Amino acid sequence: MVKKLLDLKKKMKKKLPSFTRKDSHKKKKISRGGWRSPKGLHNKMRLQRRGHKRIVKTGYRTPISIRGLNSQGLRIMCVSNLDEIRNINAEKECVEISSTVSKKKLIEMLGIAKTKKIVVLSYKDVSEKIEELEKSFESRKLEKKKKLTSRTKKKEEKAKKVEEESKKEEKEKEVDGGDEEKKVEEKKEKDKLLTKKQ
């Protein structure tokens, strides 16, 4: 029964007209995508005159029993955490993972979906996506390690430079200090000589 209804849905979808707004083909500012019901007393689209665009009606709707089901006959469920994906029935429901889910949780969610054999509409191949995410994590870890090593090297180099500069300053002070002492001694000797002469 469900299969017949799904086939009927496909046929109906093929016949379904593209519902666009009145005068969207004439005016640039009116978007073609968004539907608005036509208003106006003499509006030919509202009056459903021949040769004018089709209007949205309940007759175009799919049968109640298969409403919200995809082409495989599974109910589409939007999932954003691990608890939601654990409660899904793989026989009756399929999953669409929210775009806001972090990469770390996404790997876990896809793993659960793989073990439970849940159909994931967000990605074509689940195992391929898991591998891709794991590779990206590994590359990020390697980059972090490289950054840390480079930072530590830079810190060590800075510390070495500071030590070398401090050693140089100490040597200069020692040299300067020795010169001053010599000068003081020479002065004293000169003073002695001058006093003796007098």
Secondary structure, 3 states (H helix, E strand, C coil): CHHHHHHHHHHHHHHCCCCCCCCCCCCCCCCCCCCCCCCCCCCCCCCCCCCCCCCCCHHHCCCHHHCCECCCCCEEEEECCHHHHHCCCCCCEEEEECCCCCHHHHHHHHHHHHHHCCCECCCCCHHHHHHHHHHHHHHHHHHHHHHHHHHHHHHHHHHHHHHHHHHHHHHHHHHHHHHHHHHHHHHHHHHHHHHHHC
